[in-house]
Every structure is written in structure tokens, then in C-alpha cells.
Amino acid sequence: MDIETLKNKIKDLEKSKKQLDDKMSECCNKPIPNYIEIQRLKTQKKDMEKQINYIQEKLIPDILA
């Protein structure tokens, strides 16, 4: 993959992560929150953060090589 593709992937993941934040806020503000759904969204968000970090590490050149 080239650098632009990786940067676009990060942007897409950041956008999706923001949407998950919005869904979590929406779930939390309901009169009776669905805690199972909130936990599922948190897990998805954590997975996205891992993907973002992995891609960002690929963008950083290996200086010691």
C-alpha cells in the first residue's frame, strides 16, 4: 500500500470512530441505557484505535534499519 492509501484509511477509521462515539452518547442518554450495546460499541472503538495505531506505525520510517 502506498502512503496516501494508508492516510485515507486512517481518516476513514477516525470518521467511523467518531460515529461510534456519537452512538455511545446516544445510548447513554436513553432513559434505560442498553449496557450490552454500549460495551459492544466500546469494543469496536478500541479495535479501531488499534488499527489506527498499527497503520500510523507503518507510516513512520524505521530509523534504526
C-alpha positions as CSV (number, residue, x, y, z in Angstrom):
1,M,0.0,0.0,0.0
2,D,1.2,3.5,-0.7
3,I,1.2,6.3,1.9
4,E,-1.9,8.1,0.6
5,T,-3.9,4.9,0.8
6,L,-2.8,4.4,4.4
7,K,-3.6,8.1,5.3
8,N,-7.1,7.7,3.7
9,K,-7.6,4.5,5.7
10,I,-6.8,6.4,8.9
11,K,-9.2,9.2,8.0
12,D,-11.9,6.6,7.4
13,L,-11.3,4.9,10.7
14,E,-11.2,8.2,12.6
15,K,-14.6,9.1,11.0
16,S,-16.0,5.7,12.0
17,K,-14.6,6.1,15.5
18,K,-16.4,9.5,15.8
19,Q,-19.7,7.8,14.7
20,L,-19.2,5.2,17.4
21,D,-18.7,7.9,19.9
22,D,-22.0,9.5,18.8
23,K,-23.8,6.2,19.0
24,M,-22.4,5.6,22.5
25,S,-23.5,9.0,23.7
26,E,-27.0,8.4,22.2
27,C,-27.2,5.0,24.0
28,C,-26.0,6.5,27.3
29,N,-28.6,9.3,27.1
30,K,-31.6,7.0,26.8
31,P,-33.8,6.6,29.9
32,I,-32.8,3.0,30.1
33,P,-29.3,2.6,28.6
34,N,-28.5,-0.7,26.8
35,Y,-25.3,-1.5,28.5
36,I,-24.6,-4.5,26.3
37,E,-24.8,-2.3,23.2
38,I,-22.6,0.3,24.9
39,Q,-20.0,-2.4,25.7
40,R,-20.1,-3.7,22.1
41,L,-19.5,-0.1,20.8
42,K,-16.6,0.4,23.2
43,T,-15.0,-2.8,22.0
44,Q,-15.4,-1.7,18.3
45,K,-13.9,1.6,19.2
46,K,-10.9,0.0,20.9
47,D,-10.4,-2.2,17.8
48,M,-10.4,0.8,15.6
49,E,-7.9,2.6,17.7
50,K,-5.6,-0.4,17.5
51,Q,-6.0,-0.4,13.7
52,I,-5.2,3.3,13.5
53,N,-2.1,2.9,15.7
54,Y,-0.9,0.0,13.5
55,I,-1.3,2.0,10.4
56,Q,0.4,5.0,11.9
57,E,3.3,2.8,12.9
58,K,3.6,1.7,9.3
59,L,3.8,5.3,8.2
60,I,6.8,6.0,10.5
61,P,10.0,5.0,8.8
62,D,12.3,2.5,10.6
63,I,15.2,4.8,11.5
64,L,17.4,2.0,13.0
65,A,17.3,-0.1,9.9
